[in-house]
Amino acid sequence: MKKVKIPSTAPLAYLKAAAEAAKSTLGKPDLLPVNVGGSGYFPYWHRTENNYLYLRTWEYINQNVTEGPDKGDDNGFMEFGDPLANDYVGYLDALGYRMSDEDKRRMREAQEQVKETGTELVRAYEGIYREITQQQMETAHVDTKIDYIASYKLVHEWAGQKGLQLDRKVLQDLERHLPDCPASAKPLIPIIARYLTGLLPVSGLINTGFAKESLLSNLRYNTKNPSKDNGGVLTEDDKLNQAYHVGFTVNDEPAAIHEALQADKGFTVRMDFSNFQETTVDLKIEGQAGGSVSVLGVIGIEAEGSVNYSLHELNSQRVDCTVEVEYKGVTAVHMKPTPYSQDTQAGWYESAPIVDALKNGKNPQDSGWVLSPYPSAGLGVLQCLAVSRFPSIKIKYESGSMSKKTEELRHQASVGISLFGIRLGGGGYDYKCTKVEEHGENQGFTIEFQTPTTITGNPLDRRAYVIACGVDEFRP
């Protein structure tokens, strides 16, 4: 996915100022500044005419949102990245349950009592299939061949979604509790039953491990194979093509989001420009220094035919000016992935094992979840987007007079506006110069640009400007 680079402290300060204003306006202290980059604007009308989740909306919220540059710095921002479900699968594939040294010792002592049966089981398994490799054991997060069979294969592949819990009654009729066991492996079941019967003194350890591995197996399967039965969501695209994907829910109805976007609730971010040079200008954002920036790099104004207008060209003199970016229709849209249910084995998202594994670190001392290999990148799950209509722009000069460029600009039918290199609106010439007003002779003037207040057309084409986001984030 192509990302739009945030090149200096100025745009970062702007993103932060907008996020702070959104926090105050919406009463949501957890909102973070965000660079949406190539993801563009939010397709908020998330239900198709057939009442399915709109595919473009699903693609937007199924993004891994993590820290951008200045990682670990409170002045940093969030970036939209690769599909969340893909990165989540990477975590699941690295996830495993490991026993502490003490629990391993107890297990080894118990296994020593059934060593001959274990050897018989490994020999029988490799006789039916092939020799168990070191790579297979590493992938399964086990240390021995017997654990590969009696733990990994038994729980992840043969026991089904309900898992397996050991007691004498279960072991007396083990085949009934292994619904997914292939016919080729059924000759192994009596040997497995004898082996596990000998381990009943440590069944507590085994059942804890089985429960963890069963959970992990279900999470992996549901995420990689979403369907109606396991909590997947049916999406629909513009051409009415339908497909199941991992489940997400947008809590706010499209009509309610649309109505909120038409309201006047909002805020303004002010930028002050001074000390105009040939190519640079000094900038303050909400009174805070933003550094020296490119004249063309903050506010870009372009008409059809690649005609450009810069801030210092609009005034006959190079004088200070202010730019106010006004956001109206500010509202919050809430979303969440479908959580995994232990009761139904449906859903795909469960953060607890990942949180525990990250807390346990690379070399845990106690029994628990571990990640191997240990990840270098984090996971960020969208919980909320602060959105608005596309902002209006007001440029105000306190002295000087309009240049020929301004006279030309006021007669343009429409223009494109860029803010820190990111095109506003639909990406075309969506803004109109709605006001050009002189304050008096050589006393400056004001120019205003707006997009239409009423959003019309195909509901699925409607987009909202993304100001900030709320994220459930996990960092290695």
C-alpha positions in Angstrom: 0.0 0.0 0.0 1.4 3.4 -1.0 1.9 5.7 1.9 1.9 9.5 1.9 5.1 10.6 3.8 4.8 13.1 6.6 8.0 15.0 5.8 8.6 17.4 8.8 7.4 18.6 12.2 4.9 21.0 10.6 2.4 18.4 9.2 2.9 16.3 12.3 2.0 19.3 14.5 -1.0 19.9 12.3 -2.2 16.3 12.7 -1.8 16.6 16.4 -3.6 19.9 16.6 -6.6 18.5 14.7 -6.7 15.4 16.8 -6.6 17.4 20.0 -9.5 19.5 18.8 -11.4 16.4 17.8 -10.9 15.0 21.4 -12.4 18.1 22.9 -15.2 18.4 20.4 -16.3 14.7 20.8 -15.3 14.2 24.4 -13.0 11.3 23.4 -9.7 11.5 25.2 -8.2 8.4 23.5 -8.2 9.8 20.0 -4.8 9.8 18.2 -3.5 11.8 15.3 -3.5 9.7 12.1 -2.0 9.8 8.6 -4.4 7.8 6.4 -2.0 7.9 3.5 -3.1 6.1 0.5 -6.2 4.8 2.3 -7.9 8.1 1.5 -11.3 9.0 3.0 -13.7 6.8 4.9 -16.6 5.1 3.0 -19.1 5.7 5.8 -22.2 4.4 4.0 -21.3 0.8 5.0 -24.5 -1.1 4.0 -25.3 -2.0 0.4 -28.8 -1.9 -1.1 -29.0 -5.6 -0.2 -28.0 -4.8 3.4 -24.6 -6.4 3.2 -21.4 -4.8 4.6 -19.9 -2.7 1.8 -16.6 -4.2 0.7 -14.7 -0.9 0.6 -15.8 -0.1 4.2 -14.6 -3.6 5.3 -11.3 -3.0 3.5 -10.9 0.3 5.3 -11.5 -0.9 8.8 -9.5 -4.1 8.2 -6.2 -2.3 8.4 -3.4 -2.6 10.8 -3.1 0.9 12.4 0.3 1.3 14.1 2.7 4.0 15.1 4.5 5.9 12.3 7.8 7.7 12.6 8.9 8.9 16.1 7.9 5.5 17.5 7.5 5.7 21.3 7.2 9.5 21.2 3.9 11.0 22.3 4.3 13.5 19.4 4.1 10.6 16.9 1.0 9.6 14.9 -0.7 6.5 13.7 -0.5 5.1 10.2 -2.8 2.8 8.2 -0.9 -0.2 6.9 -1.5 -3.8 5.7 -4.7 -5.8 6.2 -5.2 -6.4 9.9 -6.4 -10.0 9.5 -3.2 -10.9 7.6 -0.9 -9.4 10.3 -3.1 -11.0 13.0 -2.6 -14.4 11.4 1.2 -13.8 11.5 0.8 -13.4 15.3 -1.3 -16.5 15.6 1.2 -18.6 13.6 3.9 -17.4 15.9 1.9 -18.0 19.0 2.2 -21.1 21.2 1.7 -22.3 24.8 4.8 -23.3 26.7 5.2 -24.9 30.1 7.5 -23.6 32.8 10.6 -25.6 33.6 8.9 -27.0 36.7 5.8 -28.1 34.7 8.1 -29.6 32.1 9.9 -31.6 34.8 6.6 -33.0 36.1 5.5 -33.9 32.6 8.8 -35.6 31.8 8.6 -37.7 34.9 5.1 -38.8 33.9 6.1 -39.5 30.4 9.0 -41.6 31.6 6.4 -44.0 33.1 4.9 -44.5 29.6 8.1 -44.2 27.6 7.6 -47.6 25.9 4.0 -46.7 24.8 5.3 -43.3 23.6 8.0 -45.0 21.5 5.4 -47.4 20.1 3.1 -44.5 19.1 5.9 -42.5 17.4 7.0 -45.6 15.5 3.4 -46.4 14.4 2.7 -42.8 13.3 5.9 -42.5 11.3 5.1 -45.9 9.7 1.8 -44.6 8.5 3.0 -41.2 7.4 6.6 -40.2 7.4 9.3 -39.2 9.8 8.4 -36.2 11.9 10.9 -33.4 11.1 12.4 -30.7 13.2 10.7 -28.1 11.1 7.3 -29.7 11.8 8.0 -29.6 15.6 9.1 -26.0 15.4 6.0 -25.0 13.5 3.9 -26.8 16.1 5.8 -25.2 19.0 6.6 -28.6 20.5 10.0 -30.1 21.5 9.5 -33.8 20.9 7.9 -36.2 18.4 5.5 -37.6 21.0 4.2 -34.1 21.8 3.8 -33.5 18.1 1.4 -36.4 17.9 -0.3 -36.5 21.3 -0.6 -32.7 21.6 -0.5 -30.9 18.3 -2.1 -33.4 15.9 -4.6 -34.6 18.5 -5.8 -31.1 19.4 -5.3 -29.0 16.3 -6.3 -31.4 13.7 -8.3 -34.4 15.1 -10.3 -33.1 18.1 -12.5 -30.6 16.2 -13.5 -27.2 17.3 -14.8 -28.3 20.7 -11.4 -29.5 21.7 -10.4 -32.3 24.1 -10.3 -32.6 27.9 -8.8 -35.8 29.3 -10.4 -38.1 31.9 -10.9 -41.9 32.1 -14.4 -41.7 30.6 -13.1 -39.8 27.5 -10.1 -42.2 27.1 -12.4 -45.2 27.2 -14.1 -44.0 24.0 -11.4 -41.7 22.6 -12.4 -42.1 18.9 -15.8 -40.5 19.5 -14.0 -37.4 20.8 -11.8 -37.1 17.7 -14.4 -36.3 15.0 -11.8 -35.0 12.5 -9.4 -37.9 12.8 -8.6 -39.3 9.3 -9.2 -43.0 8.6 -5.5 -43.5 8.1 -4.8 -42.4 11.7 -7.5 -44.4 13.4 -5.2 -47.4 14.1 -3.2 -45.0 16.3 -6.1 -44.2 18.6 -5.8 -47.3 20.9 -2.1 -46.5 21.4 -2.8 -42.8 22.1 -5.5 -43.9 24.6 -3.0 -46.1 26.4 -0.4 -43.4 26.4 -2.7 -40.7 27.7 -4.1 -43.0 30.4 -0.6 -43.3 31.8 -0.5 -39.5 32.0 -3.7 -39.0 34.0 -1.7 -38.1 37.1 -0.7 -34.9 35.2 -4.0 -34.4 33.4 -4.3 -30.9 34.9 -1.2 -29.8 33.0 -2.3 -31.6 29.9 -5.9 -30.2 29.9 -4.6 -26.7 30.4 -2.3 -27.1 27.4 -5.1 -28.8 25.4 -7.5 -25.9 26.1 -4.9 -23.3 25.0 -4.1 -25.2 21.9 -7.7 -25.7 21.0 -8.4 -22.0 21.3 -5.4 -21.3 19.1 -6.4 -23.8 16.5 -9.9 -22.3 16.3 -8.6 -18.8 16.0 -6.3 -19.8 13.2 -9.0 -21.6 11.3 -11.7 -19.0 11.7 -9.3 -16.2 10.6 -8.0 -18.0 7.6 -11.3 -19.6 6.6 -14.1 -17.1 7.4 -17.6 -18.4 6.7 -21.2 -17.9 7.8 -20.8 -20.8 10.3 -17.7 -19.4 12.1 -18.7 -15.7 12.4 -17.5 -14.4 9.0 -19.3 -11.4 7.5 -20.8 -11.4 4.0 -19.5 -8.4 2.0 -20.7 -6.9 -1.3 -18.9 -4.7 -3.7 -20.1 -2.2 -6.3 -20.8 -5.0 -8.9 -22.8 -7.0 -6.4 -20.1 -9.6 -6.0 -20.3 -11.2 -2.5 -17.8 -13.0 -0.4 -17.2 -13.9 3.3 -14.4 -12.2 5.2 -13.5 -12.0 8.9 -16.2 -10.3 10.7 -16.3 -6.6 11.6 -19.2 -4.5 12.9 -19.8 -0.8 12.4 -21.9 0.2 15.4 -23.3 3.4 13.9 -26.0 3.2 11.2 -25.1 4.9 7.8 -28.1 7.3 7.9 -27.1 8.4 11.4 -23.5 9.0 10.3 -24.8 10.9 7.3 -27.1 13.1 9.4 -24.2 13.9 11.8 -22.0 14.9 8.9 -24.6 17.6 7.9 -24.6 19.2 11.3 -22.5 22.3 12.3 -20.6 20.6 15.2 -17.0 21.1 14.6 -13.8 23.1 15.2 -11.2 25.3 13.5 -7.4 24.8 13.3 -5.5 28.1 12.8 -2.2 28.4 11.0 -0.2 31.7 11.1 2.4 32.4 8.3 5.1 35.0 8.6 8.5 35.9 7.1 7.7 35.0 3.5 10.8 34.1 1.5 11.1 33.0 -2.2 10.2 29.4 -1.4 9.8 29.2 2.4 7.7 30.7 5.1 7.6 30.4 8.9 4.6 28.6 10.4 2.8 28.5 13.7 -0.1 26.0 14.3 -2.5 27.0 17.1 0.2 29.3 18.4 2.9 26.6 18.4 6.0 26.9 16.2 5.8 24.6 13.2 9.2 25.6 11.7 10.1 26.9 8.3 8.1 25.2 5.5 7.7 25.2 1.8 5.3 27.9 0.6 3.7 25.3 -1.7 3.9 22.4 0.8 1.2 23.6 3.2 -1.8 24.8 1.2 -1.8 23.9 -2.5 -4.4 25.5 -4.8 -4.7 24.1 -8.3 -7.2 24.9 -11.1 -7.8 22.8 -14.3 -4.9 23.0 -16.8 -2.4 22.6 -13.9 -2.7 26.3 -12.9 -1.2 26.7 -9.4 -1.6 29.4 -6.8 0.6 29.9 -3.8 0.0 31.9 -0.7 2.6 34.6 -1.5 1.3 35.0 -5.1 -2.2 35.9 -4.0 -1.1 39.2 -2.4 0.6 42.0 -4.2 3.0 42.1 -1.2 4.7 39.4 0.7 2.9 39.9 4.0 1.8 37.7 6.9 -1.4 35.8 6.6 -3.5 33.3 8.5 -5.2 30.1 7.2 -8.1 28.7 9.1 -9.2 25.1 8.3 -12.7 24.6 9.5 -14.1 21.1 10.1 -17.9 20.7 10.4 -20.1 17.7 10.9 -17.5 16.3 13.3 -18.7 12.9 14.5 -17.3 9.6 15.8 -17.9 6.3 14.0 -17.3 3.1 16.1 -16.2 -0.3 14.8 -14.9 -3.6 16.2 -13.8 -7.0 14.9 -16.1 -10.0 15.7 -14.8 -11.4 19.0 -14.2 -15.1 19.4 -16.9 -16.9 21.5 -15.7 -19.9 23.6 -19.3 -21.1 23.7 -20.0 -21.2 19.9 -16.4 -21.4 18.6 -17.4 -18.6 16.2 -15.6 -15.2 15.7 -11.9 -14.6 15.0 -10.5 -11.9 17.2 -9.1 -12.6 20.7 -6.4 -10.4 22.1 -5.8 -12.0 25.4 -3.2 -14.6 24.2 -1.3 -11.9 22.3 -1.3 -9.5 25.3 -0.1 -12.3 27.6 2.6 -13.4 25.1 3.9 -9.9 24.8 3.9 -9.5 28.6 5.7 -12.8 29.0 8.5 -11.7 26.6 11.0 -13.8 24.8 12.1 -16.0 27.7 9.2 -16.5 30.1 9.8 -18.3 33.4 6.2 -19.4 34.0 3.8 -21.5 31.9 2.0 -19.4 29.4 1.7 -18.0 25.9 4.8 -17.2 23.9 5.6 -15.8 20.5 8.3 -17.5 18.4 9.6 -15.9 16.3 9.1 -12.8 18.4 7.4 -10.0 16.2 9.1 -6.8 15.3 5.9 -4.9 14.3 2.8 -4.3 16.4 -0.9 -4.7 15.9 -3.4 -1.9 15.9 -7.2 -2.6 15.8 -9.4 0.3 14.8 -12.0 1.1 17.5 -13.2 4.6 16.4 -12.7 7.1 13.6 -13.3 10.9 14.2 -14.6 12.1 10.8 -16.2 15.2 9.3 -17.2 16.8 6.0 -14.3 17.9 3.9 -12.9 21.0 5.6 -13.4 24.6 4.4 -10.4 26.9 4.0 -10.2 30.6 4.8 -7.1 32.6 3.9 -6.8 36.0 5.5 -4.3 38.8 4.8 -4.2 41.8 7.2 -2.5 44.1 4.7 -1.7 44.4 1.0 -4.0 44.0 -1.9 -5.2 41.3 -4.2 -2.8 40.3 -7.0 -3.7 39.4 -10.6 -3.5 35.8 -9.5 -6.3 36.4 -6.9 -8.4 38.1 -9.6 -7.9 35.1 -11.8 -8.6 32.6 -8.9 -11.9 34.2 -8.0 -13.2 33.5 -11.5 -12.2 29.8 -11.5 -15.3 27.5 -11.6 -13.6 25.0 -9.2 -10.2 24.2 -7.7 -8.4 21.4 -6.0 -7.0 22.0 -2.5 -4.1 20.2 -0.9 -3.2 20.2 2.7 0.4 19.2 3.4 0.5 17.4 0.0 -2.7 15.5 0.6 -5.5 16.3 -1.9 -8.8 17.2 -0.1 -12.2 16.2 -1.4 -12.6 13.5 -3.9 -9.2 14.0 -5.4 -10.4 16.3 -8.2 -11.4 19.9 -8.4 -14.0 19.7 -5.7 -13.6 23.1 -4.0 -15.2 26.4 -5.0 -13.9 29.9 -4.3 -17.0 31.1 -2.4 -15.8 34.4 -1.2 -13.2 37.0 -2.0 -13.6 40.1 0.2 -11.3 43.2 0.5 -11.0 44.8 3.9 -10.2 48.2 2.5 -7.6 49.8 0.3 -4.3 48.1 1.0 -5.7 46.6 4.2 -5.8 43.0 3.1 -8.5 40.6 2.0 -10.1 37.3 2.7 -10.5 34.2 0.4 -12.7 31.3 1.3 -13.0 27.8 -0.3 -15.7 25.3 0.4 -17.2 22.0 -0.8 -20.9 21.4 -1.1 -22.5 21.0 2.3 -25.1 18.5 1.1 -23.6 15.1 0.1 -25.6 13.7 -2.7 -25.2 10.8 -5.2 -24.9 7.1 -4.8 -24.7 6.4 -1.0 -21.8 4.0 -1.6 -19.8 6.8 -3.1 -20.0 9.0 0.0 -16.8 9.7 1.9 -15.9 11.4 5.1 -12.7 13.1 6.0 -10.7 11.3 8.7 -9.3 13.5 11.5 -8.2 11.1 14.2 -8.6 7.5 15.3 -9.0 5.3 18.4 -6.9 2.2 18.3 -6.5 -0.9 20.5 -2.7 -1.3 20.0 -0.3 -4.0 21.0 3.5 -3.3 20.8 6.3 -5.9 21.0 
